[in-house]
Amino acid sequence: MAPRRIRPEDIALHLPDNGLVWLCTCSGESDLVRKGLEVPAKPIDGLSFTGIFVPGLNKLGYVLEGGGRFLTFFMTPELAAVPDRVDFRPLCYRDIREFFRRRPPEAALFMVSPPDEQGRCSFGPVVDFIADIWAATPIKIAHINPRLPATKGDPGIPFDQIDFYFEGEQELPESDPGTDETSATIASFAGNIIPDGATLQAGLGRVPEAVLRGLTGHRNLSIHSGLIGDSALALLEAGALAGGTPITAGVAIGTRKIYDAVGGDAFTFHPPSYTHDIKRLSGIPRLVTINSAIEVDLAGQAYAEATPKSFISGPGGASDFAAGARGLDGIRIVALPASAGKGTISRIVAPGQATGPVSLGRFDIDYVITEHGAADLRMKSHAARADALIAIAAPEHRASLEAARSGN
């Protein structure tokens, strides 16, 4: 049966009464899907919507207002405020893949580019899990957006495999984490550690973006990351990347500048089965992972998912990349400001004082970097690791950390 054109306001009529629905978000969140679900044409209270939801970028209230629920792998403040409507599964990416293998969604809502000469629609710079799960999803509803750049790598979805579609031009939502003096200083320390010829993975946020931007003077770098931002384009334009090796990613989140570039030959997009595959990652020489955290304790464990108020994220793909980078001279970096709250709160903390679960264990981190330096934790005793971390804590908190470690 040929794909059937529908109106966005009729989306709910073509969803099942119950079950799981994939909702494309990140930088591919559809304004027309939002419009169609704000006042759904039939009740959606039997549906749970799932996807990769980015705090501050994706606004999900329209699903909640329409009566829907969420099954999420990343907590956001918006979802944390309605715990009775949310099923939070704190899974790393390899476990999310296994989750969808066992339980494919009953329907999927996603954005694609118009079909090409071969009749295929690209998922653009938001390949994500949809590329891994669409073939096992019975109902596929697409927003065909002429403003979505067709990207290379994943072949996308044949137009004739889409069940329902609607069309409409929409700019992609933009995000710019900005920069500051602290992030720039952290980046300078990281630049002294990261070698020429490294392959880079970076997480979401101001500090990882700053670290990549700080490498424009390096040469023969490559990028293999679940996520890229404008910093990837900065490295490309500076001539820091190795020729003939495209930037590999699953999702791009940034400004219009990178969205205008991702359709070129310098970029290739793939699903998590490719970008986060540990066997593939372990075969990449000099893989350097750059992720941030909310806190790091004196044992060298990173905490990136919760504040004292609530969960604000999930494990994400950091542990997948940390596992892959253990081979072939990889380096695992956690970079974060030394303090918060205008200096009143140390982000280097005593064991037992951090909030939430461990996101990266002490065997997953080689360096911790703050604006006060880089702590090399490799091959060190417990005491030496604590010494190195206290040395990069904010000076005003070092005495209390020393007292806490000694039990005074």
URBEL-V634398 format. One record per pair of residues at least 4 apart in sequence whose C-alpha atoms are under 7 Angstrom apart, sorted by the first residue. I is the first residue (numbers start at 1). J is the second residue. D is the distance in Angstrom with one decimal. If there is no record, write none. Layout:
# URBEL-V634398
i	j	d
I	J	D
I	J	D
This chain:
# URBEL-V634398
i	j	d
2	160	5.9
3	160	6.0
3	162	5.6
3	163	4.7
3	164	5.3
3	165	6.9
4	163	6.2
4	164	4.7
4	165	6.3
5	164	5.7
5	165	5.0
5	166	5.7
6	10	6.7
6	164	6.4
6	165	6.0
6	166	5.6
7	166	6.2
8	32	5.9
8	33	6.3
8	35	6.9
8	36	4.8
8	166	6.5
9	35	6.7
9	36	4.0
9	40	6.9
9	41	6.7
10	36	6.5
10	41	5.8
11	15	6.8
11	36	5.9
12	37	6.9
12	40	5.7
12	41	5.6
12	42	5.9
13	41	6.1
13	42	6.1
15	107	6.6
17	44	6.9
17	46	5.9
17	47	6.8
18	46	4.5
18	47	4.9
19	46	6.8
19	47	5.1
19	48	6.3
19	106	6.0
20	47	5.9
20	48	4.9
20	49	5.9
20	50	7.0
20	105	4.8
20	106	5.5
20	107	6.8
21	47	6.9
21	48	6.1
21	49	4.7
21	50	6.1
21	105	5.4
21	106	6.0
21	107	4.8
21	108	5.3
22	49	5.9
22	50	5.0
22	51	5.7
22	105	6.1
22	107	6.3
22	108	4.4
22	109	5.9
23	49	6.2
23	50	5.8
23	51	5.3
23	108	6.2
23	109	5.1
23	110	6.4
24	28	6.1
24	29	5.7
24	51	6.1
24	109	6.1
24	110	4.8
24	111	7.0
25	29	4.0
25	51	6.7
25	52	6.4
25	53	6.1
25	58	6.5
26	52	6.5
26	53	6.1
26	54	5.9
26	58	6.6
27	126	6.7
27	172	5.9
27	173	5.5
27	253	5.6
28	111	6.2
28	126	6.0
28	172	6.4
30	34	6.4
30	111	6.7
31	35	6.2
32	36	6.1
33	37	6.2
34	38	6.0
34	62	6.3
36	40	6.1
37	62	6.4
37	63	6.3
37	66	6.2
38	62	4.8
38	63	6.6
38	65	6.5
38	66	5.4
39	66	5.8
40	66	6.2
43	67	7.0
44	66	6.8
44	67	5.7
44	68	5.3
45	67	4.7
45	68	4.6
45	69	6.9
46	68	6.9
47	68	5.7
47	69	6.3
48	68	6.1
48	69	4.6
48	70	4.8
48	71	5.9
49	69	6.1
49	70	4.7
49	71	5.9
50	70	5.9
50	71	5.0
50	72	5.6
51	72	6.6
52	73	6.9
52	74	6.8
53	58	6.1
53	74	6.2
54	58	5.6
55	76	5.2
61	65	6.0
62	66	6.1
63	67	6.4
63	68	5.2
64	68	5.2
64	69	6.3
69	85	5.1
69	86	6.0
70	85	6.5
70	86	4.8
70	87	6.1
71	86	5.9
71	87	4.6
71	88	5.9
72	87	6.3
72	88	5.0
72	89	6.0
73	88	6.0
73	89	5.0
73	90	5.3
73	91	6.1
73	314	6.0
74	90	6.9
74	313	4.6
74	314	4.4
75	79	6.4
75	80	6.5
75	88	7.0
75	311	6.0
75	312	5.0
75	313	4.5
75	314	6.2
76	80	6.0
76	312	5.0
76	313	6.2
77	81	6.3
77	312	6.1
79	83	6.8
79	86	6.7
80	310	6.9
82	86	6.7
90	314	5.3
90	315	6.1
91	95	5.7
91	96	5.9
91	315	6.1
91	316	7.0
92	96	6.2
92	315	5.2
92	316	5.0
92	317	5.6
92	319	6.9
93	97	6.2
93	316	5.9
93	317	5.1
93	320	6.9
94	98	6.5
94	320	7.0
95	99	6.1
96	100	6.4
97	101	6.2
98	102	6.3
99	103	6.0
100	104	4.8
104	133	6.6
104	136	6.2
104	137	6.0
105	137	5.6
106	137	5.6
106	138	5.8
106	139	6.4
107	137	5.8
107	138	6.0
107	139	4.4
107	140	5.8
108	137	6.9
108	139	6.3
108	140	5.0
108	141	6.1
109	140	6.5
109	141	5.0
109	142	5.9
110	141	6.6
110	142	5.1
110	143	6.2
111	123	6.5
111	142	5.5
111	143	4.6
111	144	6.0
111	145	6.7
112	121	5.7
112	122	5.4
112	123	4.7
112	124	6.6
112	142	6.6
112	143	6.2
112	144	5.1
112	145	6.1
112	148	6.7
113	121	5.4
113	122	5.3
113	123	6.6
113	124	6.8
113	144	5.5
113	145	5.3
113	146	5.7
113	148	5.3
113	149	6.5
113	150	5.9
114	121	5.7
114	144	5.7
114	145	6.7
114	146	6.0
115	119	4.8
115	120	4.8
115	121	4.4
115	159	6.3
116	120	5.5
116	121	6.5
119	158	5.7
119	159	5.7
120	156	6.2
120	157	5.5
120	158	4.1
120	159	5.5
121	156	5.4
121	157	5.3
121	158	6.0
121	159	6.0
122	150	5.1
122	151	6.4
122	155	6.7
122	156	4.4
122	157	6.6
123	127	5.2
123	150	7.0
123	156	5.7
124	148	6.0
124	149	5.3
124	150	4.8
124	151	5.0
125	151	6.6
125	251	5.2
125	252	5.3
125	262	6.9
125	269	6.6
126	250	6.4
126	251	4.6
126	252	6.6
127	131	5.8
127	250	5.5
127	251	6.1
127	269	6.4
127	270	6.0
127	271	5.6
128	250	5.4
128	251	6.2
128	271	4.9
128	272	6.3
129	133	6.3
129	271	5.7
129	272	6.3
130	134	5.6
131	156	6.8
131	271	5.8
132	271	6.3
133	137	6.4
139	163	6.3
140	162	5.4
140	163	5.3
140	164	6.5
141	162	6.4
141	163	6.0
141	164	4.7
141	165	5.5
142	162	6.9
142	164	6.4
142	165	4.6
142	166	6.6
143	165	5.8
143	166	5.2
143	167	5.7
144	165	6.9
144	166	6.2
144	167	4.7
144	168	6.5
145	167	6.1
145	168	5.4
145	169	5.1
145	170	6.4
146	169	5.7
147	169	5.8
147	170	6.0
147	171	6.2
149	263	5.6
150	263	5.6
151	262	6.5
151	263	4.6
151	268	6.6
151	269	6.7
152	263	6.8
152	267	6.9
152	268	4.9
152	269	6.2
153	268	4.7
153	269	5.0
153	270	5.9
154	269	6.0
154	270	5.2
157	161	6.8
174	253	6.9
174	254	5.4
174	255	4.8
174	256	6.7
175	253	6.4
175	254	4.8
175	255	5.8
176	254	5.8
176	255	6.4
177	205	6.2
177	206	4.9
178	206	6.3
179	183	6.3
179	206	6.3
179	210	6.7
180	184	6.3
181	185	6.2
182	186	6.3
182	337	6.7
182	371	5.8
183	187	6.1
183	207	5.3
183	210	6.0
184	188	6.3
184	210	6.1
185	189	6.6
185	371	5.3
186	190	6.3
186	369	6.4
186	370	5.5
186	371	4.7
187	191	6.0
187	210	5.9
187	211	4.2
187	214	5.6
188	192	6.7
188	214	6.5
189	193	7.0
189	373	6.3
189	374	6.4
190	194	6.2
190	211	6.6
191	214	6.6
191	215	6.1
194	198	7.0
196	218	5.6
196	219	5.3
196	220	6.0
196	221	6.1
197	219	6.5
197	220	4.6
197	221	4.7
198	221	5.1
198	222	6.3
198	286	5.0
198	287	5.9
198	288	6.5
199	221	5.7
199	222	4.4
199	223	5.2
199	224	6.5
199	286	6.1
199	287	4.7
199	288	6.0
200	222	6.1
200	223	4.7
200	224	5.9
200	225	6.9
200	287	6.0
200	288	5.0
200	289	6.0
201	223	6.3
201	224	5.6
201	225	4.4
201	288	6.2
201	289	4.7
201	290	6.0
202	208	5.6
202	225	6.3
202	227	7.0
202	289	6.0
202	290	4.7
202	291	5.8
203	208	6.0
203	227	6.6
203	290	6.4
203	291	4.9
203	292	7.0
204	208	6.7
205	209	6.3
206	210	6.1
207	211	6.2
207	292	6.8
207	335	6.8
207	336	6.7
208	212	6.4
208	290	6.0
208	291	6.1
208	292	6.7
209	213	6.3
209	231	5.8
210	214	6.1
211	215	6.8
212	231	5.8
213	231	5.2
213	234	6.4
213	235	6.7
216	235	5.3
216	238	5.7
216	240	5.5
217	240	6.5
218	240	5.4
219	240	4.4
219	241	6.0
219	242	6.9
220	240	6.0
220	241	4.9
220	242	4.0
221	240	6.0
221	241	4.5
221	242	5.5
222	241	5.6
222	242	6.1
222	245	6.9
222	247	6.7
223	247	5.1
223	248	5.9
224	247	6.4
224	248	4.7
224	249	5.9
224	275	7.0
225	248	6.3
225	249	4.9
225	275	6.5
226	249	5.0
226	250	4.8
226	251	6.3
226	275	5.9
226	276	6.9
227	249	5.7
227	250	5.9
227	251	4.9
227	252	5.7
228	232	6.2
228	249	6.5
228	251	6.4
228	252	4.9
228	253	6.4
229	252	5.7
229	253	5.2
229	254	4.9
230	234	6.4
230	254	5.5
230	255	6.8
230	258	5.7
231	235	6.3
232	236	6.3
233	237	6.1
233	258	6.4
234	238	6.1
235	239	6.4
235	240	5.2
235	241	6.3
236	240	6.1
236	241	5.7
246	265	7.0
246	266	4.6
246	267	5.1
246	268	6.2
247	266	6.0
247	267	4.7
247	268	6.0
248	267	6.2
248	268	5.0
248	269	5.8
249	268	6.5
249	269	5.0
249	270	6.2
249	275	6.6
250	269	5.1
250	270	5.0
250	271	5.5
250	272	6.8
250	275	6.6
254	258	6.3
255	259	6.6
256	260	6.0
257	261	6.6
258	262	6.1
262	267	5.6
263	267	6.9
270	274	6.1
270	275	6.3
271	275	6.2
272	276	5.0
272	277	6.9
273	277	5.6
276	320	6.2
276	321	6.7
277	281	6.2
278	282	5.9
278	320	6.3
278	323	6.7
278	324	4.9
279	283	6.6
279	324	6.9
281	321	7.0
281	324	4.7
281	325	6.6
282	324	4.3
282	325	5.8
282	326	6.9
282	327	5.2
282	328	7.0
283	328	7.0
284	328	6.9
285	328	5.0
285	329	6.4
285	330	6.9
286	328	6.1
286	329	5.0
286	330	4.6
287	325	5.5
287	330	4.6
287	331	6.4
288	325	6.9
288	330	5.6
288	331	4.7
288	332	5.8
289	321	6.7
289	322	6.8
289	331	6.4
289	332	4.9
289	333	5.8
290	332	6.6
290	333	4.9
290	334	5.9
291	318	6.9
291	333	6.4
291	334	5.0
291	335	6.2
292	334	5.2
292	335	4.9
292	336	5.5
293	302	6.1
293	303	5.7
293	304	4.4
293	334	6.8
293	336	6.1
294	303	5.8
294	304	4.9
294	347	6.6
295	302	5.9
295	303	5.2
295	304	6.8
295	347	4.6
295	348	5.8
295	349	6.8
295	354	6.5
296	300	6.1
296	301	5.5
296	302	4.4
296	303	6.1
296	347	6.4
296	348	5.0
296	349	6.2
297	301	5.5
297	302	6.7
297	348	5.6
297	349	4.6
297	350	5.3
297	351	5.4
297	354	6.7
298	349	6.3
298	350	5.5
298	351	5.9
298	385	6.9
298	386	4.8
298	389	6.3
299	351	6.6
299	362	6.6
299	382	6.6
299	385	6.7
299	386	6.3
300	362	5.0
301	358	6.5
301	360	5.9
301	361	4.8
301	362	4.9
302	358	6.0
302	359	5.7
302	360	5.1
302	361	6.5
303	356	6.7
303	357	6.5
303	358	5.1
303	359	5.1
303	360	6.9
304	359	5.9
305	311	5.7
305	312	5.6
305	313	4.7
305	314	5.3
305	315	6.8
305	356	6.6
306	310	5.7
306	311	4.0
306	312	5.2
306	313	6.8
306	355	6.1
306	356	5.2
307	311	6.2
307	355	6.0
308	355	6.2
315	359	5.9
317	321	6.5
318	322	6.1
319	323	6.1
319	360	6.3
320	324	6.3
321	325	6.0
322	326	6.6
322	332	6.2
322	364	5.6
323	364	7.0
325	330	4.6
325	331	6.5
325	332	6.9
326	330	5.7
331	366	6.2
332	364	6.8
332	365	5.1
332	366	5.0
332	367	6.4
333	365	6.1
333	366	6.0
333	367	4.8
333	368	5.9
334	365	6.8
334	367	6.3
334	368	4.9
334	369	6.3
335	368	5.7
335	369	4.7
335	370	6.0
336	369	6.4
336	370	5.4
337	370	5.2
337	371	6.2
338	346	6.2
338	347	5.3
338	348	6.4
338	370	5.4
338	371	6.7
338	393	5.3
338	394	5.4
339	343	5.2
339	344	7.0
339	345	5.4
339	346	4.4
339	347	5.0
339	394	6.3
340	344	6.4
340	345	5.0
340	346	6.4
340	347	6.8
341	345	5.7
346	394	6.9
346	397	6.3
348	393	5.9
349	353	6.1
349	354	6.4
349	401	6.9
350	401	6.2
350	404	6.2
350	405	6.5
360	364	5.7
366	376	6.1
366	377	5.4
366	378	5.6
367	374	6.5
367	375	5.5
367	376	4.7
367	377	5.8
368	374	5.8
368	375	5.2
368	376	6.9
369	373	5.8
369	374	4.3
369	375	6.2
370	374	6.5
370	392	6.2
372	392	4.8
372	393	6.8
373	392	5.3
374	392	6.7
375	388	5.1
375	389	5.8
375	392	6.8
377	385	5.5
380	384	5.6
380	385	5.8
381	385	6.1
382	386	6.3
383	387	6.2
384	388	6.2
385	389	6.3
386	390	6.1
387	391	6.2
388	392	6.9
389	393	6.4
390	398	5.8
390	401	6.8
393	397	6.7
393	398	6.2
394	398	6.6
397	401	6.4
398	402	6.2
399	403	6.2
400	404	6.1
401	405	6.2
402	406	6.4
403	407	6.1
403	408	5.0
404	408	6.1
